[in-house]
Amino acid sequence: MKTPPRAPAPTEVTLHGQSRVLEVAYETGERFRLPFELMRVYSPSAEVQGHGPGQEVLQTGKREVDITALQPVGNYALQPTFSDGHDTGLFSWDYLHFLGSQQAELWAEYERRLAAAGAQRDDPMPTSSGPGCGHHH
């Protein structure tokens, strides 16, 4: 399998608090508007992605999530702090470009995962009970 080309660093990153989108522009002319909800649902953190395939934690109730802070990490990533307290996701330039370029597919995948779990997009996140990752079938 061919490794995808490395995404260029954005030339401009704009946080739109009112419309809840992170706008990322590139010198190629590409420009993505990433909804905070999409970023939160697909956060690259272990808390969301789990520790291996099939361990992802389905995120719900994130439609109204805000980004309260956005820190650059070196010259390769951004670390947002979301209004629900989540702040462990490092969004590399490659990952931001992936989210932007695959946005329609990612939304569709999220809808499929919600349906498969019998969950709604606006359901509150279940509180974790006890140790483990909380996967019950």
C-alpha positions as CSV (number, residue, x, y, z in Angstrom):
1,M,0.0,0.0,0.0
2,K,1.3,3.4,-1.0
3,T,1.8,5.9,1.8
4,P,-0.3,9.0,1.2
5,P,1.8,12.1,0.4
6,R,2.5,14.2,3.5
7,A,0.0,17.1,3.8
8,P,1.5,20.6,3.6
9,A,1.4,22.8,6.7
10,P,-1.5,25.1,6.6
11,T,-0.8,28.7,5.6
12,E,-3.8,29.9,7.7
13,V,-5.8,28.5,10.6
14,T,-8.9,30.4,11.7
15,L,-11.1,29.6,14.7
16,H,-14.7,30.6,14.0
17,G,-16.3,30.3,17.5
18,Q,-19.8,31.5,16.3
19,S,-20.2,28.9,13.6
20,R,-18.1,26.3,15.4
21,V,-15.6,25.6,12.6
22,L,-11.9,25.5,12.3
23,E,-10.9,26.9,8.9
24,V,-7.7,25.6,7.5
25,A,-6.2,27.1,4.3
26,Y,-3.2,25.9,2.2
27,E,-1.0,27.5,-0.3
28,T,-2.4,25.0,-2.9
29,G,-5.7,26.9,-2.6
30,E,-7.4,24.1,-0.7
31,R,-9.5,25.4,2.2
32,F,-11.4,23.2,4.7
33,R,-14.0,24.2,7.2
34,L,-13.8,21.5,10.0
35,P,-16.8,21.5,12.3
36,F,-15.7,21.3,16.0
37,E,-18.1,18.4,16.4
38,L,-16.3,16.4,13.6
39,M,-12.9,17.2,15.2
40,R,-14.1,16.1,18.7
41,V,-15.8,12.9,17.4
42,Y,-12.6,12.0,15.4
43,S,-10.1,13.2,18.0
44,P,-6.9,11.3,17.5
45,S,-6.5,10.7,21.3
46,A,-6.4,7.3,22.9
47,E,-9.5,8.4,24.9
48,V,-11.5,8.4,21.7
49,Q,-9.6,6.0,19.4
50,G,-9.0,3.4,22.1
51,H,-5.8,1.3,22.2
52,G,-6.3,-0.7,19.0
53,P,-8.7,-1.5,16.2
54,G,-12.3,-2.0,17.4
55,Q,-11.6,-0.1,20.6
56,E,-12.9,3.3,19.4
57,V,-15.2,5.0,21.8
58,L,-18.3,6.3,20.1
59,Q,-18.7,10.0,20.9
60,T,-22.2,11.5,21.3
61,G,-23.6,14.8,22.4
62,K,-20.9,16.8,20.8
63,R,-23.0,19.0,18.3
64,E,-22.6,22.0,20.6
65,V,-19.0,21.5,21.6
66,D,-16.7,24.5,21.4
67,I,-13.0,24.9,21.2
68,T,-11.9,27.1,24.1
69,A,-8.2,27.1,23.4
70,L,-6.0,26.1,20.5
71,Q,-2.3,25.5,21.1
72,P,0.3,24.9,18.4
73,V,2.5,21.9,19.0
74,G,5.9,22.4,17.3
75,N,5.6,23.0,13.6
76,Y,3.5,19.9,13.0
77,A,0.2,19.9,15.0
78,L,-2.5,21.7,16.9
79,Q,-3.9,20.8,20.3
80,P,-7.4,22.0,20.9
81,T,-9.1,22.2,24.3
82,F,-12.8,21.4,23.8
83,S,-15.5,22.9,26.0
84,D,-16.3,19.4,27.4
85,G,-12.8,19.3,28.9
86,H,-11.2,17.0,26.3
87,D,-7.7,18.2,25.5
88,T,-5.5,15.2,24.7
89,G,-5.9,15.0,20.9
90,L,-3.0,16.2,18.8
91,F,-4.2,17.1,15.4
92,S,-1.2,16.8,13.1
93,W,-1.2,18.7,9.8
94,D,-1.6,15.3,8.0
95,Y,-4.6,14.5,10.2
96,L,-6.3,17.9,9.8
97,H,-5.9,17.5,6.0
98,F,-7.3,14.0,6.2
99,L,-10.4,15.3,8.2
100,G,-10.9,18.1,5.6
101,S,-10.5,16.0,2.5
102,Q,-12.5,13.0,3.8
103,Q,-15.2,15.0,5.6
104,A,-18.3,13.6,3.8
105,E,-17.1,10.0,4.2
106,L,-16.3,10.6,7.9
107,W,-19.7,12.0,8.6
108,A,-21.3,9.0,6.9
109,E,-19.1,6.6,8.9
110,Y,-20.1,8.4,12.1
111,E,-23.8,8.1,11.2
112,R,-23.3,4.4,10.5
113,R,-21.6,3.9,13.8
114,L,-24.4,5.7,15.7
115,A,-27.0,3.6,13.9
116,A,-25.1,0.4,14.7
117,A,-24.9,1.4,18.4
118,G,-28.6,2.4,18.5
119,A,-27.4,5.9,19.5
120,Q,-28.4,9.4,18.5
121,R,-26.0,12.2,17.7
122,D,-27.2,14.3,20.6
123,D,-27.4,11.5,23.2
124,P,-25.3,12.4,26.3
125,M,-22.1,10.5,26.6
126,P,-22.5,7.5,28.9
127,T,-20.6,7.9,32.1
128,S,-17.9,5.2,32.5
129,S,-18.7,2.7,35.1
130,G,-15.7,1.0,36.7
131,P,-12.4,-0.1,35.1
132,G,-12.0,-1.0,31.4
133,C,-13.1,0.7,28.3
134,G,-16.9,0.2,28.9
135,H,-17.6,-2.0,25.8
136,H,-20.7,-4.1,26.4
137,H,-22.6,-6.0,23.8
